[in-house]
Amino acid sequence: VPNPKEIAGRRAAELVEDGMRLGFGTGSTVQFTLQRLAERVREEGLRIEGVPTSLETERTARELGLALLDLDRVEALDLTIDGADEVDGEFNLIKGGGGALLREKVVASITRREAIVIGQDKLVERLGVRFLLPIEVVPFARPVVKRALERLGAQTNLRLADARKVYRTDNGNEILDCRFPGGIADPKKLERELAQIPGVVESGLFVGLAHVLVIGHENGEVELRQRPG
Ligand code: A5P
């Protein structure tokens, strides 16, 4: 049986052209993209550099021999290939299941074309019905942020690394995984409201940032969907 993540991840690597400056996303789907890119570098002499969106991806890229790029050396990126946890019909996303939402969003914000690689099971009618929305929080501010989120109707769960340890992001912050009963009716509005809470560093809501979806289907087909408009 074909693995939807693998076929989508590998197909997305074909969007890359010689000389491009890339964003390297995070997660198990993007792993396949990075592997395929390393093959193309070896086989075709493809010249590329990329900004990693997490320490994990930085490590993988190094192991694969992919050239890395620092944000102080680049103002804009041609293409970022990243995963997502949920995608709605308007290409709004929930990200951050792997905890990398902040760096992923920073990289997406300077990217001309953001390609999202997913298996078909990530497509949803409404965000937040199945998946919790990760919100990155400054540890000092956590109690304040938690109460503010509850006033917005959320149930919050502090992410743990294991039974005794609180999870920390690559940036030293914590994550509150939030359930919004009934899902997220207006992602854009919620993103604005979250950004106004002091102590919230970033949310895993990505609104208007994705341009193309690379969707792996269980029948082995890969579908490319461009954002309408
Ligand atoms: C990382 O923080 C996330 O945003 C990932 O991009 C997301 O969790 C997708 O991961 P998989 O490709 O492993 O499903």
Residues whose N, C-alpha, C, O or C-beta is under 5 A from the ligand:
A	BS01	A5P	T26 G27 S28 T29 V30 G83 A84 D85 K95 G96 G97 G98 G99 A100 L101
